[in-house]
């Protein structure tokens, strides 16, 4: 999708993000991140409207974050406690915040919004540069499932109400590991299109990206309740660590 850039998602979704993009795992996600991060300084990549950052801050964690979309950050600032968080406008693949952190996280498949392997690798490099020795980086995303595609295509109904229908069409390229989504909403007022290109990453490839950035895996689970990561898992939560001392 040539017209899709780092700010496009926020431009399209900021106004309705909280209503339409709740994965139902917020409490469990906050619980685990709070457990892992403790009292350390925390950075959220793609902080968005603060779905995770604000509950963490309410628990007393020192949370900062950035997003490519000024519109998403404005929604964050409008919420109680949002103005107190330190935020930046920045791109996940190339950011330099001038600060170091003890714990960083990137959740809800957002790594996949970087649609090339190089951009995803660059993201890990940037994170490593912002972590203090012994710092950790948590990544959560869905596990790819090729079975949901027929001839590398899929259409499914996302939501039906009395006056609207939300459909999702997708085209899959298994070689490039990309999925191009188009969410189509039909209402009495007309039709709207919301594109979303993604590049998915298998855990083994994620480990390699981390290794290239000097990070090593220290935990991997198939869910926020620390379920084992297995062939039947539909998501992964993996934690990487920057060595406390140079080898």
ZIQUIDA-V992335 format. One record per backbone hydrogen bond with DSSP energy under -0.5 kcal/mol. CO is the residue of the C=O (numbers start at 1). NH is the residue of the N-H. Records with the same first field share a line. If there is no record, write none. Layout:
BEGIN
CO = NH + NH
END
This chain:
BEGIN
1 = 4
5 = 8 + 9
7 = 11
8 = 12
9 = 13
10 = 14
13 = 16 + 17
14 = 17
16 = 20
17 = 21
21 = 23
25 = 29
26 = 30
27 = 31
28 = 32
29 = 33
30 = 34
31 = 35
32 = 36
33 = 37
34 = 38
37 = 40
40 = 62
41 = 102 + 103
42 = 64
43 = 45 + 105
44 = 47 + 66
47 = 50
50 = 54
52 = 56
53 = 57
54 = 58
55 = 59
56 = 59 + 61
57 = 60
61 = 63
62 = 42
63 = 86
64 = 44
65 = 88
66 = 46 + 47
67 = 90
68 = 70
69 = 73
70 = 74
71 = 75
72 = 76
73 = 77
74 = 78
76 = 79
79 = 82
81 = 84
82 = 85
86 = 65
88 = 67 + 90
91 = 94
94 = 91
101 = 132
102 = 136
103 = 43
104 = 138
105 = 45
106 = 140
107 = 110
109 = 112
110 = 113
111 = 114
112 = 199
113 = 115
116 = 120
117 = 121
118 = 122
119 = 123
120 = 124
121 = 125
122 = 126
123 = 127
124 = 128
125 = 129
126 = 130
127 = 130 + 131
128 = 131
130 = 101
132 = 135
135 = 242
136 = 104
137 = 240
138 = 106
139 = 238
140 = 109
141 = 236
145 = 148
146 = 149
150 = 153
152 = 172
153 = 150
154 = 170
156 = 158 + 168
159 = 166
161 = 164
163 = 188
164 = 161
165 = 167 + 186
166 = 158 + 159
167 = 184
168 = 156
169 = 182
170 = 154
171 = 180
172 = 174
173 = 177 + 178
177 = 200
178 = 173
179 = 181 + 198
180 = 171
181 = 196
182 = 169 + 184
183 = 185 + 194
184 = 167 + 186
185 = 187 + 192
186 = 165
187 = 190
190 = 187
192 = 185
194 = 183
196 = 181
198 = 179
202 = 205 + 206
203 = 207
204 = 208
205 = 209
206 = 210
207 = 211
208 = 212
209 = 213
210 = 213 + 215
211 = 214
214 = 243
216 = 241
219 = 239
221 = 237
223 = 226
227 = 222
228 = 230
230 = 233
234 = 143
236 = 141
237 = 221
238 = 139
239 = 218 + 219
240 = 137
241 = 216 + 243
242 = 134
END
